[in-house]
Amino acid sequence: MTLFSVVLLTSSIYGQEFADPKIYLIDSLDYNNLPESDKELIDNSLKEYRAAKNDTLKILAVNVIIDQTWNDNVWVPYNEWAYEFAKAKQSESKNDKELRFYQITQANALNNKGLYFNSTGQIDRALSSLKEAAKLLELLKDEKGLSASYNNIGAIYDSQGDIISALDYYHRSLKLKEEINDSIGVANSLNNIGWVYYSQNDFKRALEYYNKSLNIRRAINDQRGISNSLNNIALTYVNQGDTSTALKHYHESLKIREEIGFTNGAATSYNNIGWIYYLQNDYDIALEYLQKGLKLAEQVNAQERLALIYTNLGVIYLAKNNITKSLQYGHKGYEISKNLGFPGSIEKSSSLLKEIYERKKNFQKAYYFYQEEVAMRDSIINESNYREAQQQQAKYEYEKKQAELEKQQALKDAQYEKQLALEKLRKNKQRTITYFAFGGLVLVIAFLVFAFNRLKITRRQKNEIDRQKKELQNTHEQLAQHHDEIASSIVYAKRIQEAIMPSMKAMTEALENGFVMYLPKDVVAGDFFWMESTDEAVYFAAADCTGHGVPGAMVSVVCSNALNKALLEEGIRDTGKLLDRTKQIVIERLAKSGEEVKDGMDISLCSLNRKTKKLQWSGANNPLWIIRRGTFNQELTPLENRIKTEIKDSCTLVDIRPDKQPIGKYASAQPFTSVNIDLETGDRLYLFTDGYQDQFGGPKGKKLKTRQFKNLLIDHQDKSMNMQKQIIQDYFYYWMGSLEQVDDVCVIGVEIG
């Protein structure tokens, strides 16, 4: 248990004790009743807060709490603390960079407040916070943050049935995201526009936008986004009567949401699956799923979700002829819907209550709720809104294509100027003929013939130019088609490459306390990480295949399969022999074409027995670093001069050099060395490819280099592995700045428990 988890609690209200705000920064934190995961997150982050050397690092430490918990009783007050702290610190800023950091923190906190107010039904406060955030981000010219604010404002207007305002803000957001190449943001905007068309019953166009969004989210492995797209696609199939396809998509979405801990989303999935079973007349299973969704929605106080689930429970109980429970849940759903002011929710709950009161022969109340139902339906679906939505779409498509049309027009203008010059020349020559007309009829006829010939040539030139323009247009269309085909192929190649690599969840479970930082340069990569477990040990590696992009990814598939074959099929356990056999398999497979292939792989490979803490390691051009808090006295044989030890800040960094040969053809090939190491609790292992230290950037555009990488790791040995991963990733992007990423990056860190 950390230092902060054992402090005394001093304040209380009505018998409920709260954590000391002097230690935990905020009032009314019910620390004792928090889940253990939230306690650990708060304690670790506040430890970083107290160790921070400046105010910006303090805000970053608290932001970890805000970003990594879904508990409203935790992140909401910490978000308010960040807002007030950043606002107060602006007057103390030492330079423009520090001032901008505080202003962006303030804007982000406002955006978070808006999302919270919206989720709890405080719509006016939500819009006020989001628009204040957008105004601040406009002044800061922060396109990414501004696009997110526009998107959130659009979502609120959408939920209120204000289709015109919703589309306006959604398209503003989409335009900004496309300008800054924000793939996740573009996917979110496409999904939101699809939802608007869904609400207008234009299911064909809704599915078109949903599938565009899903394809982008799959390409970038955005799990939460994938679950949202699957949910919306399923809902569209429900409204088209295809419940079996809808149920398949709902279950796939639910599985992802439970894996990533998305409680509100899981509540939505349970509700939607329950509704499918209701449509299939399986009322008992429907109630089972809806009750699970209700429990989750109550945990996170999701008012909009509660309104829908209460109403759906009322519908099912009515179908089971339980009028009492149906009326109870129907009124709950209606009351929340009215408080939220969401037309869709009000319409559905009103329809339910109308039918209940008709059965109870209370026609006065039935008529009242019938009027509510019709009014809400008319406000959602009307021809004016639908035409305006089409106009907004046309406007967006027009603006997007306008730049290309302007380029084409410039080409036409240049050609037109050329034609004018030719025409001017022709007229000048005709004028000369007129001046000399009296010189003789023969001379006049000669000039007329000459002019006629020139006109024919000009027409032929014009026809030739028109023909070339058509050919150029056809070529552009073919190139666009080929580009789409290639892009689709690359996205599919990414899915194949991801299939050969272990999931992040599997890596985390196998390595227990570690991280994988994987940053491909392109959609697919030559770098890959690998992990397999046997009864004795877990094997893991960071590997760098020749090249990057598609060629590197193809080689990585061959190399990964070779490792699996040598370990799992042939039962080789010694890491050196494992690399020897892998090299042999790779050479054999790459040589099948009959041509000499020099591709291969650099790798750092470990075999770790966590019970005995014994490590065996071998490397092909890629080293292994071990950092120990204390001295490292172990003699490692047969390394000779291939080990370098550095001591800094009471830490020892052991740099174990690899065999200087690749997994592939090599003129002076030797068997790979196996190194056996006895580890201690707290030791940290680092395996990596060369992409991190080879990145150009910094003030002078130079390589980051190994020395800076070592210092970065040693300087942050007091941090948790998750925090350390975030630090080295942030430093990499800071160093790279506006320059292009040079190579794929893969770094694996493991702490011995």
Secondary structure, 3 states (H helix, E strand, C coil): CCHHHHCCCCEEECCEEECCHHHHCCCCCCHHHCCHHHHHHHHHHHHHHHHCCCHHHHHHHHHHHHHHCCCHHHHHHHHHHHHHHHHHHHHHCCCHHHHHHHHHHHHHHHHHHHHHHHHCCCHHHHHHHHHHHHHHHHHHCCHHHHHHHHHHHHHHHHHCCCHHHHHHHHHHHHHHHHHCCCHHHHHHHHHHHHHHHHHCCCHHHHHHHHHHHHHHHHHCCCHHHHHHHHHHHHHHHHHCCCHHHHHHHHHHHHHHHHHHCCHHHHHHHHHHHHHHHHHCCCHHHHHHHHHHHHHHHHHCCCHHHHHHHHHHHHHHHHHCCCHHHHHHHHHHHHHHHHHHCCHHHHHHHHHHHHHHHHHCCCHHHHHHHHHHHHHHHHHHCCHHHHHHHHHHHHHHHHHHHHHHHHHHHHHHHHHHHHHHHHHHHHHHHHHHHHHCHHHCHHHHHHHHHHHHHHHHHHHHHHHHHHHHHHHHHHHHHHHHHHHHHHHHHHHHHHHHHHHHCCCHHHHHHHHCCEEEEEECCCCCCCEEEEEEECCCCEEEEEEEECCCHHHHHHHHHHHHHHHHHHHHHCCCCCHHHHHHHHHHHHHHHHCCCCCCCCCCEEEEEEEEECCCCEEEEEEEECCEEEEEECCCCCCCCCCCCCEEEEEECCEEEEEECCECCCECCCCCCCCCCCEEEECCCCCEEEEECCCCCCCEECCCCEECHHHHHHHHHHHCCCCCHHHHHHHHHHHHHHHHCCCCCCCCEEEEEEECC
